[in-house]
Amino acid sequence: MLIELIRDNIEVIHVIDESDVDQIIGHLKKNKNPKFLQFLSVLCVCNETPVHSHQHSIAKKLLVGDAAKGALFKTKFEKEKKEVFVNTSEGYVALSKFVAINSFVLSSI
């Protein structure tokens, strides 16, 4: 619901600052719930217009340096099986299984 309140609302998007983004990324590192990524994505585009300040900040925090460790799932591609695997707390899981499990979890939220 919070995501829908923020989506395409530039005034609210500009109120959200670096410390708020840091908190969301902290939750993402602990929980790996895709809703946190959805929240961050809503901050990056408003009415199909890029919000460059958030895009740059979020990309840097998720992808660069030690602070980025643990924020996103690691993946690997196995050529023999022609399949992508996602590293979870239970080891590598086929992407198709990972998506099916998380789709079920998200539909119940």
C-alpha positions in Angstrom: 0.0 0.0 0.0 2.8 2.4 0.8 4.3 1.8 -2.6 1.0 2.9 -4.3 0.9 6.1 -2.2 4.4 7.0 -3.4 4.1 5.9 -7.0 4.1 8.8 -9.4 3.9 11.4 -6.6 7.0 13.6 -7.1 6.4 15.6 -4.0 6.6 12.5 -1.8 9.5 11.1 -3.7 11.5 14.2 -3.1 10.8 14.1 0.6 12.4 10.6 0.9 16.1 11.2 1.6 19.3 9.2 1.7 18.7 7.9 5.3 15.3 6.6 4.2 16.9 4.8 1.3 19.6 3.4 3.6 16.9 2.0 5.9 15.1 0.3 3.0 18.4 -1.2 1.7 19.1 -2.4 5.3 15.7 -4.2 5.4 16.4 -5.6 1.9 19.7 -7.1 3.2 18.0 -8.7 6.1 14.9 -9.9 4.5 15.4 -10.1 0.7 11.7 -9.3 0.2 11.1 -8.1 -3.4 8.7 -5.5 -2.1 11.8 -3.5 -0.9 13.1 -3.5 -4.5 9.7 -2.4 -5.7 9.8 0.5 -3.2 13.2 1.5 -4.4 12.1 1.3 -8.0 9.2 3.6 -7.4 11.7 6.2 -6.1 13.6 6.1 -9.4 10.9 6.9 -11.9 7.9 9.2 -11.6 5.3 9.5 -14.3 7.7 7.8 -16.7 10.4 10.5 -15.9 13.6 9.4 -14.4 14.5 10.7 -10.9 18.2 10.9 -11.5 19.2 11.8 -7.9 17.5 8.6 -6.6 18.7 6.5 -9.5 22.3 7.4 -8.9 22.1 7.0 -5.2 20.3 3.7 -5.2 22.4 2.1 -7.9 25.6 3.1 -6.1 24.3 1.7 -2.8 23.1 -1.6 -4.4 26.0 -2.2 -6.8 29.2 -0.5 -5.6 31.6 -1.3 -2.8 31.3 -3.0 0.5 28.0 -1.4 1.4 26.4 -3.2 -1.5 27.3 -6.7 -0.2 24.3 -8.7 0.7 21.7 -6.4 -0.8 20.9 -8.4 -3.9 20.7 -12.1 -4.7 23.8 -13.6 -6.3 23.1 -15.7 -9.4 24.9 -18.1 -11.6 24.2 -19.6 -15.0 25.0 -23.3 -15.6 25.6 -23.8 -19.3 25.1 -27.6 -19.2 21.6 -27.2 -17.7 20.9 -23.9 -19.6 19.4 -22.6 -16.4 19.9 -19.6 -14.0 20.3 -20.3 -10.3 19.7 -17.9 -7.4 21.8 -18.1 -4.2 19.5 -18.2 -1.2 20.0 -19.1 2.5 19.4 -22.7 1.5 22.0 -22.7 -1.3 21.5 -22.2 -5.1 17.9 -22.7 -6.3 16.7 -22.8 -9.9 15.3 -19.4 -10.9 12.0 -20.9 -12.0 11.5 -22.4 -8.5 12.7 -19.2 -6.8 10.2 -17.1 -8.7 7.3 -19.6 -8.1 8.0 -19.6 -4.3 8.3 -15.8 -4.1 5.2 -15.2 -6.2 3.2 -17.3 -3.7 4.7 -15.4 -0.8 4.0 -12.0 -2.4 0.5 -12.8 -3.2 -0.2 -13.4 0.4 1.2 -10.0 1.5 
